[in-house]
Amino acid sequence: MDGTTGTQRNLHDLSSLDTAQWTAQELAYHHRTMSELSPWLNAQGTHIHGQIVQEITRRGGMDA
């Protein structure tokens, strides 16, 4: 959620932000989506997914 409109920001909007600025909900959503699409991700998509996983880990996991 972006905190003002109550809508979730899409990956295009988030791409200009460090993953530390993403909400837990945004990280979880994009992690699930990219995990499902992982066989078809290009190098850039794989890199972004790796950054998402690192941020989730840094925050203590998905349940934290």
Long-range contacts (C-beta under 8 A, 24 or more apart in sequence): 1-25, 1-26, 11-48, 15-48, 19-51, 19-52, 19-54, 19-55, 20-55, 20-58, 22-52, 22-55, 24-59, 27-52, 27-55, 27-56, 27-59, 28-56, 28-62, 31-56, 31-62
